[in-house]
């Protein structure tokens, strides 16, 4: 067990769980990854993630409420950008962990198959 972990209140745990719930949908991750390249309009995001405007807008609204993205209006166009850059640190940590796990599984399969 890691001794430097802080004791968290129930409210803090609920907030953390909420963050993970927002990130638990692949389309939202795709939108965040796309926005990592820079600010985009809703229409640009719809095209980039190959989704419907209603679906992309719904996901953007949830991520806006969670503080992950920010938005600004220019005329009738709404532009979104990343509001919390630390989200990429979390994604990098998850990717690194998955990479290690997959490499270990690959080594096991390679021993079993004998190649």
Secondary structure, DSSP 8 states (H G I E B T S, - for coil): --TT-----HHHHHHHHHHHHHHTSHHHHHHHHHHTT--EEHHHHHHHHT--HHHHHHHHHHHHHTTSEEEEEETTEEEEEES-THHHHHHHHHHHHHHHHHHHHHHHHHHHHT-
